[in-house]
Amino acid sequence: MQADNVDLIEVDQLNARDSQEAGRHYAATLSAARALLVVQRAQPKSDVETFALFPKHFVEAGLVDASLTAVIAAGAPAAVAALVAAVRLLHESLDSSRRFKTAAI
């Protein structure tokens, strides 16, 4: 994985965590949803596209629990924390060939 992509993932994860802690749930949800799309070679051009691509690449693939799809739709504070944590764990499971080494989170 290119260093640029890793940096983008880390920036999005940091933004997600900071936004969550500051109560900016929409921003936290957006950053968390966008964080790993680069690994799947998805390049959303809008928030709407980001929210559509996350379930396609992570929920339908069985990498993230389907219950987190509702988080993207609603942005509920408690659920946003679960989404941010799931994306962090999924990122930590990436191997050097950009494959996820984990069951659904």
Secondary structure as the mmCIF struct_conf table of DSSP 4:
data_model
#
loop_
_struct_conf.conf_type_id
_struct_conf.id
_struct_conf.beg_label_comp_id
_struct_conf.beg_label_asym_id
_struct_conf.beg_label_seq_id
_struct_conf.end_label_comp_id
_struct_conf.end_label_asym_id
_struct_conf.end_label_seq_id
HELX_RH_AL_P HELX_RH_AL_P1 ALA A 3 GLU A 21
TURN_TY1_P TURN_TY1_P1 ALA A 22 GLY A 23
HELX_RH_AL_P HELX_RH_AL_P2 HIS A 25 ALA A 35
TURN_TY1_P TURN_TY1_P2 LEU A 36 LEU A 36
HELX_RH_3T_P HELX_RH_3T_P1 LEU A 37 GLN A 40
TURN_TY1_P TURN_TY1_P3 ARG A 41 ARG A 41
BEND BEND1 LYS A 45 SER A 46
HELX_RH_AL_P HELX_RH_AL_P3 ASP A 47 PHE A 54
HELX_RH_PI_P HELX_RH_PI_P1 PRO A 55 VAL A 59
TURN_TY1_P TURN_TY1_P4 GLU A 60 GLY A 62
BEND BEND2 LEU A 63 VAL A 64
TURN_TY1_P TURN_TY1_P5 ALA A 66 SER A 67
HELX_RH_AL_P HELX_RH_AL_P4 LEU A 68 ALA A 74
HELX_RH_AL_P HELX_RH_AL_P5 PRO A 77 GLU A 92
TURN_TY1_P TURN_TY1_P6 SER A 93 SER A 93
STRN STRN1 LEU A 94 LEU A 94
TURN_TY1_P TURN_TY1_P7 SER A 96 SER A 97
BEND BEND3 ARG A 98 ARG A 98
STRN STRN2 PHE A 100 PHE A 100
BEND BEND4 THR A 102 ALA A 103
#
